[in-house]
Amino acid sequence: MAKSKVEPDEAYRRMIGRFRTTGRLIDADYFRSVGRNPTRTYNVLKLEGLVDEAVSIDANGSPGSQKITDGQGTGLARDLRP
């Protein structure tokens, strides 16, 4: 399992940029409803041992600057490295 973490402010900035570029807009209510649920789900699945491998990626920076912040020693982490 791989989770890409983007802070809400950064996600919003990207959402608006995507709208300006493509005209595609995510519904604001949906955006707010997601919140930190992906992180909560990642943590529960990992802690309960329901996945073989788990990797968390900090994707807050510019494209290509992602950092693996959890699961560095796993095969999945090695496969995800550029």
PyMOL Python script that loads the backbone (N, CA, C, O; Angstrom):
from pymol import cmd

cmd.read_pdbstr("""\
ATOM      1  N   MET A   1       0.854  -1.158   0.000  1.00  0.00           N
ATOM      2  CA  MET A   1       0.000   0.000   0.000  1.00  0.00           C
ATOM      3  C   MET A   1       0.904   1.225   0.000  1.00  0.00           C
ATOM      4  O   MET A   1       1.881   1.289   0.745  1.00  0.00           O
ATOM      5  N   ALA A   2       0.574   2.177  -0.827  1.00  0.00           N
ATOM      6  CA  ALA A   2       1.316   3.430  -0.874  1.00  0.00           C
ATOM      7  C   ALA A   2       0.353   4.590  -0.651  1.00  0.00           C
ATOM      8  O   ALA A   2      -0.722   4.647  -1.247  1.00  0.00           O
ATOM      9  N   LYS A   3       0.757   5.513   0.215  1.00  0.00           N
ATOM     10  CA  LYS A   3      -0.056   6.694   0.508  1.00  0.00           C
ATOM     11  C   LYS A   3       0.757   7.925   0.157  1.00  0.00           C
ATOM     12  O   LYS A   3       1.901   8.074   0.589  1.00  0.00           O
ATOM     13  N   SER A   4       0.168   8.788  -0.614  1.00  0.00           N
ATOM     14  CA  SER A   4       0.803  10.046  -0.971  1.00  0.00           C
ATOM     15  C   SER A   4       0.198  11.142  -0.102  1.00  0.00           C
ATOM     16  O   SER A   4      -1.007  11.387  -0.154  1.00  0.00           O
ATOM     17  N   LYS A   5       1.037  11.802   0.698  1.00  0.00           N
ATOM     18  CA  LYS A   5       0.551  12.830   1.612  1.00  0.00           C
ATOM     19  C   LYS A   5       0.769  14.212   1.010  1.00  0.00           C
ATOM     20  O   LYS A   5       1.884  14.573   0.633  1.00  0.00           O
ATOM     21  N   VAL A   6      -0.307  14.972   0.927  1.00  0.00           N
ATOM     22  CA  VAL A   6      -0.260  16.361   0.492  1.00  0.00           C
ATOM     23  C   VAL A   6      -1.093  17.150   1.491  1.00  0.00           C
ATOM     24  O   VAL A   6      -2.259  16.831   1.724  1.00  0.00           O
ATOM     25  N   GLU A   7      -0.501  18.173   2.074  1.00  0.00           N
ATOM     26  CA  GLU A   7      -1.219  18.999   3.046  1.00  0.00           C
ATOM     27  C   GLU A   7      -2.428  19.663   2.368  1.00  0.00           C
ATOM     28  O   GLU A   7      -2.384  19.963   1.175  1.00  0.00           O
ATOM     29  N   PRO A   8      -3.508  19.891   3.132  1.00  0.00           N
ATOM     30  CA  PRO A   8      -4.724  20.470   2.543  1.00  0.00           C
ATOM     31  C   PRO A   8      -4.487  21.780   1.783  1.00  0.00           C
ATOM     32  O   PRO A   8      -5.060  21.981   0.712  1.00  0.00           O
ATOM     33  N   ASP A   9      -3.657  22.664   2.320  1.00  0.00           N
ATOM     34  CA  ASP A   9      -3.404  23.935   1.623  1.00  0.00           C
ATOM     35  C   ASP A   9      -2.735  23.703   0.272  1.00  0.00           C
ATOM     36  O   ASP A   9      -3.071  24.355  -0.717  1.00  0.00           O
ATOM     37  N   GLU A  10      -1.793  22.776   0.239  1.00  0.00           N
ATOM     38  CA  GLU A  10      -1.100  22.458  -1.026  1.00  0.00           C
ATOM     39  C   GLU A  10      -2.062  21.777  -1.990  1.00  0.00           C
ATOM     40  O   GLU A  10      -2.050  22.068  -3.186  1.00  0.00           O
ATOM     41  N   ALA A  11      -2.890  20.877  -1.483  1.00  0.00           N
ATOM     42  CA  ALA A  11      -3.865  20.197  -2.335  1.00  0.00           C
ATOM     43  C   ALA A  11      -4.840  21.205  -2.942  1.00  0.00           C
ATOM     44  O   ALA A  11      -5.198  21.099  -4.115  1.00  0.00           O
ATOM     45  N   TYR A  12      -5.263  22.173  -2.148  1.00  0.00           N
ATOM     46  CA  TYR A  12      -6.176  23.204  -2.638  1.00  0.00           C
ATOM     47  C   TYR A  12      -5.503  24.042  -3.724  1.00  0.00           C
ATOM     48  O   TYR A  12      -6.104  24.326  -4.760  1.00  0.00           O
ATOM     49  N   ARG A  13      -4.249  24.436  -3.478  1.00  0.00           N
ATOM     50  CA  ARG A  13      -3.507  25.224  -4.459  1.00  0.00           C
ATOM     51  C   ARG A  13      -3.402  24.463  -5.778  1.00  0.00           C
ATOM     52  O   ARG A  13      -3.599  25.032  -6.851  1.00  0.00           O
ATOM     53  N   ARG A  14      -3.090  23.169  -5.685  1.00  0.00           N
ATOM     54  CA  ARG A  14      -2.993  22.341  -6.897  1.00  0.00           C
ATOM     55  C   ARG A  14      -4.343  22.208  -7.588  1.00  0.00           C
ATOM     56  O   ARG A  14      -4.427  22.229  -8.816  1.00  0.00           O
ATOM     57  N   MET A  15      -5.396  22.070  -6.789  1.00  0.00           N
ATOM     58  CA  MET A  15      -6.733  21.926  -7.350  1.00  0.00           C
ATOM     59  C   MET A  15      -7.102  23.169  -8.171  1.00  0.00           C
ATOM     60  O   MET A  15      -7.635  23.056  -9.276  1.00  0.00           O
ATOM     61  N   ILE A  16      -6.815  24.346  -7.622  1.00  0.00           N
ATOM     62  CA  ILE A  16      -7.130  25.582  -8.334  1.00  0.00           C
ATOM     63  C   ILE A  16      -6.252  25.715  -9.583  1.00  0.00           C
ATOM     64  O   ILE A  16      -6.736  26.139 -10.632  1.00  0.00           O
ATOM     65  N   GLY A  17      -4.983  25.359  -9.480  1.00  0.00           N
ATOM     66  CA  GLY A  17      -4.097  25.385 -10.646  1.00  0.00           C
ATOM     67  C   GLY A  17      -4.566  24.443 -11.735  1.00  0.00           C
ATOM     68  O   GLY A  17      -4.511  24.785 -12.917  1.00  0.00           O
ATOM     69  N   ARG A  18      -5.028  23.260 -11.355  1.00  0.00           N
ATOM     70  CA  ARG A  18      -5.542  22.287 -12.319  1.00  0.00           C
ATOM     71  C   ARG A  18      -6.793  22.831 -13.008  1.00  0.00           C
ATOM     72  O   ARG A  18      -6.982  22.652 -14.211  1.00  0.00           O
ATOM     73  N   PHE A  19      -7.641  23.498 -12.226  1.00  0.00           N
ATOM     74  CA  PHE A  19      -8.841  24.098 -12.810  1.00  0.00           C
ATOM     75  C   PHE A  19      -8.472  25.169 -13.838  1.00  0.00           C
ATOM     76  O   PHE A  19      -9.057  25.230 -14.920  1.00  0.00           O
ATOM     77  N   ARG A  20      -7.513  25.996 -13.496  1.00  0.00           N
ATOM     78  CA  ARG A  20      -7.094  27.051 -14.427  1.00  0.00           C
ATOM     79  C   ARG A  20      -6.511  26.482 -15.710  1.00  0.00           C
ATOM     80  O   ARG A  20      -6.700  27.040 -16.790  1.00  0.00           O
ATOM     81  N   THR A  21      -5.806  25.374 -15.584  1.00  0.00           N
ATOM     82  CA  THR A  21      -5.148  24.763 -16.742  1.00  0.00           C
ATOM     83  C   THR A  21      -6.104  23.917 -17.578  1.00  0.00           C
ATOM     84  O   THR A  21      -6.086  23.986 -18.806  1.00  0.00           O
ATOM     85  N   THR A  22      -6.946  23.113 -16.907  1.00  0.00           N
ATOM     86  CA  THR A  22      -7.746  22.115 -17.621  1.00  0.00           C
ATOM     87  C   THR A  22      -9.251  22.375 -17.593  1.00  0.00           C
ATOM     88  O   THR A  22      -9.998  21.806 -18.389  1.00  0.00           O
ATOM     89  N   GLY A  23      -9.695  23.241 -16.670  1.00  0.00           N
ATOM     90  CA  GLY A  23     -11.128  23.450 -16.510  1.00  0.00           C
ATOM     91  C   GLY A  23     -11.776  22.395 -15.628  1.00  0.00           C
ATOM     92  O   GLY A  23     -12.984  22.437 -15.396  1.00  0.00           O
ATOM     93  N   ARG A  24     -10.986  21.454 -15.138  1.00  0.00           N
ATOM     94  CA  ARG A  24     -11.483  20.379 -14.277  1.00  0.00           C
ATOM     95  C   ARG A  24     -11.460  20.847 -12.823  1.00  0.00           C
ATOM     96  O   ARG A  24     -10.427  21.311 -12.341  1.00  0.00           O
ATOM     97  N   LEU A  25     -12.574  20.731 -12.128  1.00  0.00           N
ATOM     98  CA  LEU A  25     -12.660  21.183 -10.747  1.00  0.00           C
ATOM     99  C   LEU A  25     -13.237  20.088  -9.868  1.00  0.00           C
ATOM    100  O   LEU A  25     -14.235  19.458 -10.218  1.00  0.00           O
ATOM    101  N   ILE A  26     -12.609  19.869  -8.736  1.00  0.00           N
ATOM    102  CA  ILE A  26     -13.124  18.925  -7.748  1.00  0.00           C
ATOM    103  C   ILE A  26     -14.170  19.666  -6.914  1.00  0.00           C
ATOM    104  O   ILE A  26     -13.948  20.809  -6.516  1.00  0.00           O
ATOM    105  N   ASP A  27     -15.283  19.036  -6.655  1.00  0.00           N
ATOM    106  CA  ASP A  27     -16.330  19.622  -5.840  1.00  0.00           C
ATOM    107  C   ASP A  27     -15.761  19.997  -4.468  1.00  0.00           C
ATOM    108  O   ASP A  27     -15.108  19.179  -3.820  1.00  0.00           O
ATOM    109  N   ALA A  28     -16.008  21.229  -4.029  1.00  0.00           N
ATOM    110  CA  ALA A  28     -15.456  21.731  -2.768  1.00  0.00           C
ATOM    111  C   ALA A  28     -15.915  20.905  -1.567  1.00  0.00           C
ATOM    112  O   ALA A  28     -15.133  20.674  -0.644  1.00  0.00           O
ATOM    113  N   ASP A  29     -17.161  20.460  -1.566  1.00  0.00           N
ATOM    114  CA  ASP A  29     -17.657  19.636  -0.455  1.00  0.00           C
ATOM    115  C   ASP A  29     -16.896  18.313  -0.389  1.00  0.00           C
ATOM    116  O   ASP A  29     -16.550  17.839   0.693  1.00  0.00           O
ATOM    117  N   TYR A  30     -16.642  17.726  -1.553  1.00  0.00           N
ATOM    118  CA  TYR A  30     -15.872  16.483  -1.574  1.00  0.00           C
ATOM    119  C   TYR A  30     -14.454  16.734  -1.070  1.00  0.00           C
ATOM    120  O   TYR A  30     -13.937  15.969  -0.256  1.00  0.00           O
ATOM    121  N   PHE A  31     -13.833  17.795  -1.549  1.00  0.00           N
ATOM    122  CA  PHE A  31     -12.480  18.143  -1.125  1.00  0.00           C
ATOM    123  C   PHE A  31     -12.411  18.240   0.402  1.00  0.00           C
ATOM    124  O   PHE A  31     -11.514  17.667   1.021  1.00  0.00           O
ATOM    125  N   ARG A  32     -13.353  18.959   1.004  1.00  0.00           N
ATOM    126  CA  ARG A  32     -13.366  19.111   2.464  1.00  0.00           C
ATOM    127  C   ARG A  32     -13.649  17.785   3.164  1.00  0.00           C
ATOM    128  O   ARG A  32     -13.114  17.531   4.244  1.00  0.00           O
ATOM    129  N   SER A  33     -14.476  16.946   2.568  1.00  0.00           N
ATOM    130  CA  SER A  33     -14.844  15.681   3.218  1.00  0.00           C
ATOM    131  C   SER A  33     -13.685  14.693   3.296  1.00  0.00           C
ATOM    132  O   SER A  33     -13.635  13.860   4.201  1.00  0.00           O
ATOM    133  N   VAL A  34     -12.762  14.786   2.357  1.00  0.00           N
ATOM    134  CA  VAL A  34     -11.624  13.858   2.352  1.00  0.00           C
ATOM    135  C   VAL A  34     -10.728  14.124   3.553  1.00  0.00           C
ATOM    136  O   VAL A  34     -10.347  13.197   4.267  1.00  0.00           O
ATOM    137  N   GLY A  35     -10.395  15.384   3.773  1.00  0.00           N
ATOM    138  CA  GLY A  35      -9.598  15.764   4.933  1.00  0.00           C
ATOM    139  C   GLY A  35      -8.390  14.870   5.135  1.00  0.00           C
ATOM    140  O   GLY A  35      -7.601  14.654   4.215  1.00  0.00           O
ATOM    141  N   ARG A  36      -8.254  14.361   6.330  1.00  0.00           N
ATOM    142  CA  ARG A  36      -7.109  13.503   6.676  1.00  0.00           C
ATOM    143  C   ARG A  36      -7.479  12.016   6.692  1.00  0.00           C
ATOM    144  O   ARG A  36      -6.749  11.192   7.243  1.00  0.00           O
ATOM    145  N   ASN A  37      -8.627  11.686   6.078  1.00  0.00           N
ATOM    146  CA  ASN A  37      -9.061  10.286   6.066  1.00  0.00           C
ATOM    147  C   ASN A  37      -8.052   9.341   5.425  1.00  0.00           C
ATOM    148  O   ASN A  37      -7.876   8.236   5.939  1.00  0.00           O
ATOM    149  N   PRO A  38      -7.377   9.706   4.333  1.00  0.00           N
ATOM    150  CA  PRO A  38      -6.392   8.773   3.780  1.00  0.00           C
ATOM    151  C   PRO A  38      -5.277   8.418   4.773  1.00  0.00           C
ATOM    152  O   PRO A  38      -4.838   7.270   4.830  1.00  0.00           O
ATOM    153  N   THR A  39      -4.823   9.403   5.552  1.00  0.00           N
ATOM    154  CA  THR A  39      -3.783   9.136   6.546  1.00  0.00           C
ATOM    155  C   THR A  39      -4.316   8.247   7.653  1.00  0.00           C
ATOM    156  O   THR A  39      -3.630   7.325   8.094  1.00  0.00           O
ATOM    157  N   ARG A  40      -5.523   8.510   8.102  1.00  0.00           N
ATOM    158  CA  ARG A  40      -6.128   7.659   9.139  1.00  0.00           C
ATOM    159  C   ARG A  40      -6.262   6.216   8.649  1.00  0.00           C
ATOM    160  O   ARG A  40      -5.922   5.278   9.370  1.00  0.00           O
ATOM    161  N   THR A  41      -6.751   6.046   7.441  1.00  0.00           N
ATOM    162  CA  THR A  41      -6.915   4.702   6.878  1.00  0.00           C
ATOM    163  C   THR A  41      -5.574   4.005   6.742  1.00  0.00           C
ATOM    164  O   THR A  41      -5.452   2.835   7.104  1.00  0.00           O
ATOM    165  N   TYR A  42      -4.569   4.693   6.230  1.00  0.00           N
ATOM    166  CA  TYR A  42      -3.210   4.146   6.097  1.00  0.00           C
ATOM    167  C   TYR A  42      -2.714   3.644   7.451  1.00  0.00           C
ATOM    168  O   TYR A  42      -2.214   2.525   7.564  1.00  0.00           O
ATOM    169  N   ASN A  43      -2.858   4.485   8.476  1.00  0.00           N
ATOM    170  CA  ASN A  43      -2.357   4.111   9.804  1.00  0.00           C
ATOM    171  C   ASN A  43      -3.077   2.902  10.372  1.00  0.00           C
ATOM    172  O   ASN A  43      -2.438   2.025  10.953  1.00  0.00           O
ATOM    173  N   VAL A  44      -4.394   2.838  10.218  1.00  0.00           N
ATOM    174  CA  VAL A  44      -5.165   1.705  10.734  1.00  0.00           C
ATOM    175  C   VAL A  44      -4.753   0.414  10.026  1.00  0.00           C
ATOM    176  O   VAL A  44      -4.471  -0.591  10.678  1.00  0.00           O
ATOM    177  N   LEU A  45      -4.718   0.442   8.697  1.00  0.00           N
ATOM    178  CA  LEU A  45      -4.364  -0.770   7.946  1.00  0.00           C
ATOM    179  C   LEU A  45      -2.960  -1.245   8.283  1.00  0.00           C
ATOM    180  O   LEU A  45      -2.723  -2.446   8.406  1.00  0.00           O
ATOM    181  N   LYS A  46      -2.035  -0.317   8.431  1.00  0.00           N
ATOM    182  CA  LYS A  46      -0.655  -0.662   8.757  1.00  0.00           C
ATOM    183  C   LYS A  46      -0.559  -1.235  10.178  1.00  0.00           C
ATOM    184  O   LYS A  46       0.050  -2.284  10.389  1.00  0.00           O
ATOM    185  N   LEU A  47      -1.163  -0.538  11.148  1.00  0.00           N
ATOM    186  CA  LEU A  47      -1.078  -0.978  12.542  1.00  0.00           C
ATOM    187  C   LEU A  47      -1.759  -2.322  12.774  1.00  0.00           C
ATOM    188  O   LEU A  47      -1.324  -3.106  13.617  1.00  0.00           O
ATOM    189  N   GLU A  48      -2.826  -2.585  12.027  1.00  0.00           N
ATOM    190  CA  GLU A  48      -3.540  -3.850  12.202  1.00  0.00           C
ATOM    191  C   GLU A  48      -2.925  -4.975  11.385  1.00  0.00           C
ATOM    192  O   GLU A  48      -3.429  -6.098  11.403  1.00  0.00           O
ATOM    193  N   GLY A  49      -1.848  -4.691  10.671  1.00  0.00           N
ATOM    194  CA  GLY A  49      -1.152  -5.717   9.903  1.00  0.00           C
ATOM    195  C   GLY A  49      -1.953  -6.238   8.721  1.00  0.00           C
ATOM    196  O   GLY A  49      -1.806  -7.396   8.331  1.00  0.00           O
ATOM    197  N   LEU A  50      -2.794  -5.393   8.154  1.00  0.00           N
ATOM    198  CA  LEU A  50      -3.653  -5.832   7.056  1.00  0.00           C
ATOM    199  C   LEU A  50      -3.013  -5.656   5.681  1.00  0.00           C
ATOM    200  O   LEU A  50      -3.632  -5.965   4.663  1.00  0.00           O
ATOM    201  N   VAL A  51      -1.782  -5.164   5.648  1.00  0.00           N
ATOM    202  CA  VAL A  51      -1.042  -5.017   4.396  1.00  0.00           C
ATOM    203  C   VAL A  51       0.349  -5.602   4.574  1.00  0.00           C
ATOM    204  O   VAL A  51       0.906  -5.574   5.671  1.00  0.00           O
ATOM    205  N   ASP A  52       0.909  -6.131   3.495  1.00  0.00           N
ATOM    206  CA  ASP A  52       2.255  -6.698   3.554  1.00  0.00           C
ATOM    207  C   ASP A  52       3.327  -5.618   3.612  1.00  0.00           C
ATOM    208  O   ASP A  52       4.320  -5.756   4.325  1.00  0.00           O
ATOM    209  N   GLU A  53       3.120  -4.545   2.857  1.00  0.00           N
ATOM    210  CA  GLU A  53       4.076  -3.446   2.841  1.00  0.00           C
ATOM    211  C   GLU A  53       3.314  -2.132   2.828  1.00  0.00           C
ATOM    212  O   GLU A  53       2.228  -2.033   2.258  1.00  0.00           O
ATOM    213  N   ALA A  54       3.899  -1.129   3.462  1.00  0.00           N
ATOM    214  CA  ALA A  54       3.269   0.193   3.493  1.00  0.00           C
ATOM    215  C   ALA A  54       4.343   1.251   3.307  1.00  0.00           C
ATOM    216  O   ALA A  54       5.404   1.203   3.930  1.00  0.00           O
ATOM    217  N   VAL A  55       4.047   2.202   2.443  1.00  0.00           N
ATOM    218  CA  VAL A  55       4.971   3.297   2.166  1.00  0.00           C
ATOM    219  C   VAL A  55       4.174   4.594   2.171  1.00  0.00           C
ATOM    220  O   VAL A  55       3.109   4.687   1.561  1.00  0.00           O
ATOM    221  N   SER A  56       4.706   5.595   2.868  1.00  0.00           N
ATOM    222  CA  SER A  56       4.102   6.918   2.864  1.00  0.00           C
ATOM    223  C   SER A  56       5.049   7.870   2.138  1.00  0.00           C
ATOM    224  O   SER A  56       6.253   7.888   2.395  1.00  0.00           O
ATOM    225  N   ILE A  57       4.485   8.653   1.236  1.00  0.00           N
ATOM    226  CA  ILE A  57       5.281   9.560   0.420  1.00  0.00           C
ATOM    227  C   ILE A  57       4.830  10.987   0.688  1.00  0.00           C
ATOM    228  O   ILE A  57       3.644  11.297   0.575  1.00  0.00           O
ATOM    229  N   ASP A  58       5.777  11.861   1.046  1.00  0.00           N
ATOM    230  CA  ASP A  58       5.484  13.281   1.219  1.00  0.00           C
ATOM    231  C   ASP A  58       5.574  13.930  -0.151  1.00  0.00           C
ATOM    232  O   ASP A  58       6.659  14.047  -0.719  1.00  0.00           O
ATOM    233  N   ALA A  59       4.440  14.349  -0.678  1.00  0.00           N
ATOM    234  CA  ALA A  59       4.385  14.925  -2.029  1.00  0.00           C
ATOM    235  C   ALA A  59       4.043  16.411  -1.998  1.00  0.00           C
ATOM    236  O   ALA A  59       3.401  16.922  -2.915  1.00  0.00           O
ATOM    237  N   ASN A  60       4.470  17.102  -0.945  1.00  0.00           N
ATOM    238  CA  ASN A  60       4.129  18.512  -0.783  1.00  0.00           C
ATOM    239  C   ASN A  60       4.967  19.455  -1.624  1.00  0.00           C
ATOM    240  O   ASN A  60       4.541  20.582  -1.878  1.00  0.00           O
ATOM    241  N   GLY A  61       6.112  19.046  -2.054  1.00  0.00           N
ATOM    242  CA  GLY A  61       6.981  19.947  -2.800  1.00  0.00           C
ATOM    243  C   GLY A  61       6.639  20.012  -4.276  1.00  0.00           C
ATOM    244  O   GLY A  61       5.555  19.624  -4.710  1.00  0.00           O
ATOM    245  N   SER A  62       7.595  20.513  -5.022  1.00  0.00           N
ATOM    246  CA  SER A  62       7.410  20.616  -6.465  1.00  0.00           C
ATOM    247  C   SER A  62       7.471  19.220  -7.096  1.00  0.00           C
ATOM    248  O   SER A  62       7.992  18.290  -6.480  1.00  0.00           O
ATOM    249  N   PRO A  63       6.948  19.065  -8.312  1.00  0.00           N
ATOM    250  CA  PRO A  63       6.987  17.761  -8.971  1.00  0.00           C
ATOM    251  C   PRO A  63       8.413  17.201  -9.008  1.00  0.00           C
ATOM    252  O   PRO A  63       9.364  17.897  -9.365  1.00  0.00           O
ATOM    253  N   GLY A  64       8.533  15.934  -8.631  1.00  0.00           N
ATOM    254  CA  GLY A  64       9.831  15.273  -8.621  1.00  0.00           C
ATOM    255  C   GLY A  64      10.580  15.374  -7.307  1.00  0.00           C
ATOM    256  O   GLY A  64      11.652  14.785  -7.164  1.00  0.00           O
ATOM    257  N   SER A  65      10.037  16.111  -6.338  1.00  0.00           N
ATOM    258  CA  SER A  65      10.743  16.274  -5.061  1.00  0.00           C
ATOM    259  C   SER A  65      10.137  15.422  -3.943  1.00  0.00           C
ATOM    260  O   SER A  65      10.407  15.666  -2.768  1.00  0.00           O
ATOM    261  N   GLN A  66       9.331  14.437  -4.294  1.00  0.00           N
ATOM    262  CA  GLN A  66       8.679  13.594  -3.297  1.00  0.00           C
ATOM    263  C   GLN A  66       9.719  12.880  -2.438  1.00  0.00           C
ATOM    264  O   GLN A  66      10.814  12.557  -2.899  1.00  0.00           O
ATOM    265  N   LYS A  67       9.347  12.638  -1.166  1.00  0.00           N
ATOM    266  CA  LYS A  67      10.229  11.936  -0.234  1.00  0.00           C
ATOM    267  C   LYS A  67       9.459  10.800   0.418  1.00  0.00           C
ATOM    268  O   LYS A  67       8.323  10.987   0.854  1.00  0.00           O
ATOM    269  N   ILE A  68      10.065   9.634   0.487  1.00  0.00           N
ATOM    270  CA  ILE A  68       9.460   8.519   1.210  1.00  0.00           C
ATOM    271  C   ILE A  68       9.710   8.765   2.689  1.00  0.00           C
ATOM    272  O   ILE A  68      10.858   8.873   3.120  1.00  0.00           O
ATOM    273  N   THR A  69       8.637   8.854   3.466  1.00  0.00           N
ATOM    274  CA  THR A  69       8.758   9.200   4.881  1.00  0.00           C
ATOM    275  C   THR A  69       8.483   8.024   5.810  1.00  0.00           C
ATOM    276  O   THR A  69       8.688   8.131   7.019  1.00  0.00           O
ATOM    277  N   ASP A  70       8.030   6.922   5.267  1.00  0.00           N
ATOM    278  CA  ASP A  70       7.728   5.747   6.080  1.00  0.00           C
ATOM    279  C   ASP A  70       7.872   4.525   5.189  1.00  0.00           C
ATOM    280  O   ASP A  70       7.467   4.558   4.027  1.00  0.00           O
ATOM    281  N   GLY A  71       8.438   3.454   5.712  1.00  0.00           N
ATOM    282  CA  GLY A  71       8.567   2.236   4.935  1.00  0.00           C
ATOM    283  C   GLY A  71       9.790   2.221   4.041  1.00  0.00           C
ATOM    284  O   GLY A  71       9.802   1.534   3.020  1.00  0.00           O
ATOM    285  N   GLN A  72      10.841   2.984   4.418  1.00  0.00           N
ATOM    286  CA  GLN A  72      12.004   3.125   3.567  1.00  0.00           C
ATOM    287  C   GLN A  72      12.678   1.788   3.211  1.00  0.00           C
ATOM    288  O   GLN A  72      13.232   1.654   2.121  1.00  0.00           O
ATOM    289  N   GLY A  73      12.636   0.819   4.102  1.00  0.00           N
ATOM    290  CA  GLY A  73      13.347  -0.428   3.873  1.00  0.00           C
ATOM    291  C   GLY A  73      12.575  -1.489   3.115  1.00  0.00           C
ATOM    292  O   GLY A  73      13.074  -2.601   2.944  1.00  0.00           O
ATOM    293  N   THR A  74      11.396  -1.183   2.663  1.00  0.00           N
ATOM    294  CA  THR A  74      10.575  -2.189   2.009  1.00  0.00           C
ATOM    295  C   THR A  74      10.890  -2.297   0.524  1.00  0.00           C
ATOM    296  O   THR A  74      11.443  -1.372  -0.071  1.00  0.00           O
ATOM    297  N   GLY A  75      10.541  -3.410  -0.059  1.00  0.00           N
ATOM    298  CA  GLY A  75      10.697  -3.581  -1.503  1.00  0.00           C
ATOM    299  C   GLY A  75       9.858  -2.586  -2.271  1.00  0.00           C
ATOM    300  O   GLY A  75      10.275  -2.096  -3.321  1.00  0.00           O
ATOM    301  N   LEU A  76       8.678  -2.282  -1.756  1.00  0.00           N
ATOM    302  CA  LEU A  76       7.816  -1.307  -2.405  1.00  0.00           C
ATOM    303  C   LEU A  76       8.495   0.059  -2.449  1.00  0.00           C
ATOM    304  O   LEU A  76       8.423   0.758  -3.460  1.00  0.00           O
ATOM    305  N   ALA A  77       9.153   0.437  -1.359  1.00  0.00           N
ATOM    306  CA  ALA A  77       9.852   1.727  -1.323  1.00  0.00           C
ATOM    307  C   ALA A  77      10.963   1.755  -2.367  1.00  0.00           C
ATOM    308  O   ALA A  77      11.153   2.761  -3.050  1.00  0.00           O
ATOM    309  N   ARG A  78      11.685   0.665  -2.489  1.00  0.00           N
ATOM    310  CA  ARG A  78      12.759   0.609  -3.495  1.00  0.00           C
ATOM    311  C   ARG A  78      12.174   0.723  -4.899  1.00  0.00           C
ATOM    312  O   ARG A  78      12.756   1.381  -5.762  1.00  0.00           O
ATOM    313  N   ASP A  79      11.033   0.092  -5.130  1.00  0.00           N
ATOM    314  CA  ASP A  79      10.399   0.149  -6.459  1.00  0.00           C
ATOM    315  C   ASP A  79       9.880   1.545  -6.804  1.00  0.00           C
ATOM    316  O   ASP A  79       9.801   1.907  -7.978  1.00  0.00           O
ATOM    317  N   LEU A  80       9.530   2.323  -5.790  1.00  0.00           N
ATOM    318  CA  LEU A  80       8.962   3.655  -6.017  1.00  0.00           C
ATOM    319  C   LEU A  80      10.017   4.743  -6.185  1.00  0.00           C
ATOM    320  O   LEU A  80       9.697   5.848  -6.624  1.00  0.00           O
ATOM    321  N   ARG A  81      11.252   4.450  -5.846  1.00  0.00           N
ATOM    322  CA  ARG A  81      12.304   5.469  -5.970  1.00  0.00           C
ATOM    323  C   ARG A  81      12.558   5.772  -7.443  1.00  0.00           C
ATOM    324  O   ARG A  81      12.505   4.888  -8.297  1.00  0.00           O
ATOM    325  N   PRO A  82      12.840   7.073  -7.722  1.00  0.00           N
ATOM    326  CA  PRO A  82      13.114   7.459  -9.128  1.00  0.00           C
ATOM    327  C   PRO A  82      14.400   6.840  -9.640  1.00  0.00           C
ATOM    328  O   PRO A  82      14.774   7.060 -10.792  1.00  0.00           O
TER     329      PRO A  82
END
""", "prot")
cmd.dss("prot")
cmd.show_as("cartoon", "prot")
cmd.util.cbc("prot")
cmd.orient("prot")
